[in-house]
Amino acid sequence: MNTIRNEIIQDCLDLKAEACRLGYDFPVDHNTYKDFDYLTRYELRQFRAELRQHISYNESVS
């Protein structure tokens, strides 16, 4: 079991929930670990960075 990968996936799930609360329009079906497990570590990190950018932007304009 890859602990770092699991942590990145959990981070993506947490950030996605926060981003959706702030208006991020993301497909409804990406809500579980399995929905993200097919992505490579690189793709997960890119997605996490995108979510963080969205959250940061929306928090600054709020």
Residue pairs with C-beta under 8 A, 6 or more apart in sequence:
4 41
5 41
5 44
6 33
8 41
8 44
8 45
8 48
9 33
9 36
9 37
9 44
10 33
11 48
12 36
12 44
12 47
12 48
12 51
13 31
13 32
13 33
13 36
15 48
15 51
15 52
15 55
16 24
16 26
16 30
16 31
16 51
18 51
18 55
19 26
19 51
19 54
19 55
19 58
20 26
22 54
22 55
22 58
22 59
22 62
23 58
24 51
24 54
24 55
24 58
29 35
30 36
36 44
36 47
39 47
